[in-house]
């Protein structure tokens, strides 16, 4: 996988994107390994992860999105059903807050050092 990601970058790619479907996650360890490698190669904020949101497992949605933020990837939740829109708006607010806190804590670390 690392070789493939490096080839993408060598051939001009500046970002990397991947999709995580909570219902169909067959090899989550491989997915997270790929996302971590992509962040190492392309840099924080240059890797996106589309999360196919399933509101029957809201806690798992939040865990996946939080993990992406912690790794340095940008989560992009996608709604499966229009009935889920109110929950998606709440989820987006939570993501925005988590991203802002992460950015602020990085700036704080930099100014302390």
N, C-alpha and C positions, 0 to 999 in steps of 0.2 A: 504494500500500500504506500509506504514511504517513497519508493521509487516512482510510482505513478504520480504522486503529489508533486515530487520534484520535477518530473517531466512536464507536468502542467505549468509549473512556474517558469521553467526554462523556455517553454513555448509561448510565454507572454501572459499567462493567467495572473491576475492580481488579486483575485478573491476565489474562495471555494465555498460551495453550498451543498448541503445534503439534507435529506428528509428523514424524520423520525416519526413513524406511525406507532403510537402506543399500543394499538390493537394487534399490529403485525410485527412487533419487534422480535425477530427471530434470533439475532445475534447481537444483543446490546453491548457486550464487551467489545466486539469488533467495531461497532459504531463509535463508541466513546474513544477507543484507541485512535481511530481515523480522525475524529474531530480534534483530539489533542495534537496529533502530528500536523494536521492542517494549520492549527494555530501557531505551532512552532515554525512552520515553513512560511506561511503568509502573514502572520502577525495577528495580534489581538484586534478584534473588530473587523477583520478581513475574512472571517469565516462565518457563514450563516447556517442556521439549522431550522428548517421548516418543521414545525411540530404539528402534526395532524391531531387536533384537540378532540378528545372524547370526554364529554362531561359526566359520563358514568364513573370516571376515575379522576376526579378533579385533583386529588392529592398527588397522584402520579404525574399529571400534567405539570403541576407546580414544581415537583421534584426534577423533572426533565429540564424544564426551563431554567430553574435555579442552577442546575449542574452546568448547563451551557454557559450561563453568565460567569460562573466561577472559573470555567476553563478559559474564557476569553472569547467565546463565540457569541454571535448575535441571534437570539431566538426569534422566530417568526411564526407565531401561532396561526393556524388555519382552521376555520370552523367547518365541521362536517355538516351540521344542520342549522338552518336559519333560526330554529327554536332556541339555539344556544347563544344567540347574540348578546343578551344581557350578561350572561356569565362570561362571555369573551371580553366584553368591555371591562369587567372587573379584573379579569386576568391581565389584560393589557395595562391597566393602571398599576397592578402589582409588579409587572415586569418593568415598567418605566421607573418605578420607585427603586427597584433592585439595581437597575443599571445606573441610576443617578447616585445611589449610595456607593456603588463600586467605584465609579469615576471619582467621587469626592474623596473616598478613602485612599485612592492612588495618589491624588494631588496632595493630600495631607502627608502621606509617607514621603513624597518627594520633597516637600517643603521642610520636613523635619530633618531629613538627611542633608 
